[in-house]
Amino acid sequence: MTAETTKLIEHYYAAFNAGDWQGFFSLLTDDVAHDINQGIRESGKAAFRAFIERMNRCYREQIVDITVMANADGTRAAAEYTVLGTYLETDDGLPDAKGQTYKLPGGAFFDIVDGKVARITNYYNLEDWLKQVGA
């Protein structure tokens, strides 16, 4: 189970990096829970799709240096990574976007149900990001 779960998470990030949103969303359960860094939990593919659309409008990001770990039964996984990004358009409640670039370490935790991502919880240091974009 661990190998299948690790591959699932690797595919998740590969689809993200490629902008393959059909492939990306096919890896999620219909009721996927998404815990936004320092924010609320949203549920369902529609909510996650709206989040991704906002992210794609405001940011251009690639996830690199990814390390994936999974528990023995494959029901949970974690990833540590680096985000390479450009702040494209001002996001609500955040500083003005001027094309600033950033490099940010992050991590994510996943629940896996029937071979699909049922929960994703992302963590990164918002204060570090704010410093990098000149807030």
Protein Blocks (a to p, Z undefined) as FASTA:
>chain_A
ZZmmmmmmmmmmmmmmnopaklmmmmpcfklccddehiacdedjklmmmmmmmmmmmpcc
ddehiacdddfkopaccdddddddddfbdcehiacdehiacddddddddddeehiafbdc
ddddfklmmmmnoZZ
